[in-house]
């Protein structure tokens, strides 16, 4: 079940692929982190937080699992 805020984002900004994580590259890190678009929109995310936020994942599969569990 989609929660209220996620439903509003889907309705108000339909051109964003909400169910697809976005890859973010961090300077000095060999691989990018995968970040949930919902978490960015709902909680904000500063570049310095990419390595410490619980909303960034090492793999796309981890991010997809988060999206399915937390936002659908």
C-alpha positions as CSV (number, residue, x, y, z in Angstrom):
1,X,0.0,0.0,0.0
2,X,1.3,3.4,-1.0
3,X,1.5,5.9,1.9
4,X,0.0,9.4,1.6
5,X,3.2,11.4,0.9
6,X,4.4,8.9,-1.7
7,X,1.0,9.0,-3.4
8,X,1.1,12.8,-3.5
9,X,4.6,12.7,-5.1
10,X,3.4,10.2,-7.7
11,X,0.4,12.4,-8.5
12,X,2.0,15.8,-8.5
13,X,5.3,14.8,-10.2
14,X,4.4,11.9,-12.5
15,X,7.3,12.3,-14.8
16,X,9.8,11.0,-12.2
17,X,10.5,7.3,-12.2
18,X,9.8,7.0,-8.4
19,X,10.3,3.2,-8.3
20,X,13.8,3.4,-9.8
21,X,16.7,4.4,-7.5
22,X,19.2,7.0,-8.7
23,X,22.9,6.3,-8.7
24,X,25.0,9.0,-7.0
25,X,28.8,9.1,-7.3
26,X,30.8,10.3,-4.4
27,X,34.2,11.8,-4.9
28,X,36.9,9.4,-3.8
29,X,34.6,6.4,-3.8
30,X,35.2,3.8,-6.6
31,X,31.5,2.9,-7.1
32,X,28.4,5.0,-6.8
33,X,25.7,4.6,-4.2
34,X,22.1,3.9,-5.1
35,X,19.6,6.3,-3.5
36,X,15.9,6.1,-3.1
37,X,14.1,8.9,-4.9
38,X,11.3,9.0,-2.3
39,X,13.8,9.3,0.5
40,X,15.6,12.2,-1.3
41,X,12.2,14.0,-1.8
42,X,10.9,13.3,1.7
43,X,14.0,13.7,3.8
44,X,16.4,15.7,1.7
45,X,20.0,14.6,1.1
46,X,23.2,16.7,1.2
47,X,26.2,15.5,-0.8
48,X,28.2,15.0,2.4
49,X,25.5,12.6,3.7
50,X,25.7,10.0,0.9
51,X,28.1,7.8,2.8
52,X,26.3,8.0,6.2
53,X,22.6,8.1,5.3
54,X,20.5,5.0,5.7
55,X,18.8,5.9,2.4
56,X,21.8,5.1,0.2
57,X,22.7,1.6,-0.8
58,X,25.8,-0.2,-2.3
59,X,23.8,-2.0,-4.9
60,X,20.8,-1.3,-7.1
61,X,19.1,-4.5,-5.8
62,X,19.4,-3.3,-2.2
63,X,17.8,0.0,-3.2
64,X,15.0,-1.7,-5.1
65,X,14.3,-3.9,-2.1
66,X,14.1,-0.8,0.1
67,X,11.7,0.9,-2.3
68,X,9.4,-2.2,-2.4
69,X,9.4,-2.6,1.3
70,X,9.2,1.0,2.4
71,X,7.3,2.9,-0.3
72,X,4.9,0.5,-2.0
